[in-house]
Amino acid sequence: MASQGIISARLWGKIKGTEKDYFVVEGIKEAGEEEGGEPLPEPRGSGINRFAYWVTNSPLESWN
Protein backbone atom coordinates (compact mmCIF):
# COMPACT_ATOMS: atom_id res chain seq x y z
CA MET A 1 0.00 0.00 0.00
CA ALA A 2 1.59 3.24 -1.05
CA SER A 3 1.07 5.83 1.67
CA GLN A 4 1.31 8.75 -0.75
CA GLY A 5 -2.03 10.50 -1.07
CA ILE A 6 -3.75 8.63 1.77
CA ILE A 7 -5.67 10.95 4.10
CA SER A 8 -6.74 8.30 6.61
CA ALA A 9 -6.64 4.52 6.97
CA ARG A 10 -7.98 1.96 9.43
CA LEU A 11 -7.96 -1.79 9.81
CA TRP A 12 -11.33 -2.85 8.44
CA GLY A 13 -10.98 -6.46 9.50
CA LYS A 14 -9.64 -9.93 8.90
CA ILE A 15 -11.33 -12.43 6.63
CA LYS A 16 -10.60 -16.06 7.46
CA GLY A 17 -10.15 -18.11 4.30
CA THR A 18 -9.86 -21.85 3.83
CA GLU A 19 -6.22 -21.66 2.72
CA LYS A 20 -5.13 -18.14 3.77
CA ASP A 21 -6.47 -15.28 5.86
CA TYR A 22 -6.87 -11.76 4.47
CA PHE A 23 -6.30 -8.47 6.29
CA VAL A 24 -8.30 -5.55 4.89
CA VAL A 25 -7.56 -1.83 5.34
CA GLU A 26 -10.11 0.85 4.45
CA GLY A 27 -8.85 4.33 3.63
CA ILE A 28 -9.61 7.68 2.07
CA LYS A 29 -7.29 8.93 -0.67
CA GLU A 30 -6.81 12.47 -1.93
CA ALA A 31 -8.77 13.47 -5.00
CA GLY A 32 -6.90 12.86 -8.25
CA GLU A 33 -6.51 10.48 -11.13
CA GLU A 34 -6.94 6.74 -10.68
CA GLU A 35 -3.89 4.52 -10.98
CA GLY A 36 -5.59 2.31 -13.58
CA GLY A 37 -6.43 5.29 -15.78
CA GLU A 38 -10.08 4.26 -16.05
CA PRO A 39 -12.78 6.90 -15.71
CA LEU A 40 -14.79 6.81 -12.49
CA PRO A 41 -18.60 7.12 -12.32
CA GLU A 42 -18.13 9.54 -9.39
CA PRO A 43 -15.06 11.51 -8.28
CA ARG A 44 -12.67 9.82 -5.86
CA GLY A 45 -13.56 10.68 -2.28
CA SER A 46 -17.32 10.92 -2.84
CA GLY A 47 -20.27 8.61 -3.32
CA ILE A 48 -19.37 5.05 -4.23
CA ASN A 49 -15.68 6.02 -4.46
CA ARG A 50 -15.41 7.47 -0.95
CA PHE A 51 -13.24 4.62 0.33
CA ALA A 52 -10.36 2.62 -1.11
CA TYR A 53 -9.45 -0.87 0.12
CA TRP A 54 -6.14 -2.73 0.36
CA VAL A 55 -5.73 -6.44 1.09
CA THR A 56 -2.82 -8.67 2.13
CA ASN A 57 -2.22 -12.12 3.60
CA SER A 58 0.27 -10.75 6.14
CA PRO A 59 0.50 -7.19 7.53
CA LEU A 60 4.28 -7.42 7.06
CA GLU A 61 3.99 -8.01 3.28
CA SER A 62 2.93 -5.61 0.52
CA TRP A 63 -0.68 -4.40 0.36
CA ASN A 64 -2.65 -4.62 -2.90
C-alpha positions as CSV (number, residue, x, y, z in Angstrom):
1,M,0.0,0.0,0.0
2,A,1.6,3.2,-1.0
3,S,1.1,5.8,1.7
4,Q,1.3,8.7,-0.7
5,G,-2.0,10.5,-1.1
6,I,-3.8,8.6,1.8
7,I,-5.7,11.0,4.1
8,S,-6.7,8.3,6.6
9,A,-6.6,4.5,7.0
10,R,-8.0,2.0,9.4
11,L,-8.0,-1.8,9.8
12,W,-11.3,-2.8,8.4
13,G,-11.0,-6.5,9.5
14,K,-9.6,-9.9,8.9
15,I,-11.3,-12.4,6.6
16,K,-10.6,-16.1,7.5
17,G,-10.2,-18.1,4.3
18,T,-9.9,-21.9,3.8
19,E,-6.2,-21.7,2.7
20,K,-5.1,-18.1,3.8
21,D,-6.5,-15.3,5.9
22,Y,-6.9,-11.8,4.5
23,F,-6.3,-8.5,6.3
24,V,-8.3,-5.5,4.9
25,V,-7.6,-1.8,5.3
26,E,-10.1,0.9,4.4
27,G,-8.8,4.3,3.6
28,I,-9.6,7.7,2.1
29,K,-7.3,8.9,-0.7
30,E,-6.8,12.5,-1.9
31,A,-8.8,13.5,-5.0
32,G,-6.9,12.9,-8.3
33,E,-6.5,10.5,-11.1
34,E,-6.9,6.7,-10.7
35,E,-3.9,4.5,-11.0
36,G,-5.6,2.3,-13.6
37,G,-6.4,5.3,-15.8
38,E,-10.1,4.3,-16.1
39,P,-12.8,6.9,-15.7
40,L,-14.8,6.8,-12.5
41,P,-18.6,7.1,-12.3
42,E,-18.1,9.5,-9.4
43,P,-15.1,11.5,-8.3
44,R,-12.7,9.8,-5.9
45,G,-13.6,10.7,-2.3
46,S,-17.3,10.9,-2.8
47,G,-20.3,8.6,-3.3
48,I,-19.4,5.1,-4.2
49,N,-15.7,6.0,-4.5
50,R,-15.4,7.5,-1.0
51,F,-13.2,4.6,0.3
52,A,-10.4,2.6,-1.1
53,Y,-9.5,-0.9,0.1
54,W,-6.1,-2.7,0.4
55,V,-5.7,-6.4,1.1
56,T,-2.8,-8.7,2.1
57,N,-2.2,-12.1,3.6
58,S,0.3,-10.8,6.1
59,P,0.5,-7.2,7.5
60,L,4.3,-7.4,7.1
61,E,4.0,-8.0,3.3
62,S,2.9,-5.6,0.5
63,W,-0.7,-4.4,0.4
64,N,-2.6,-4.6,-2.9
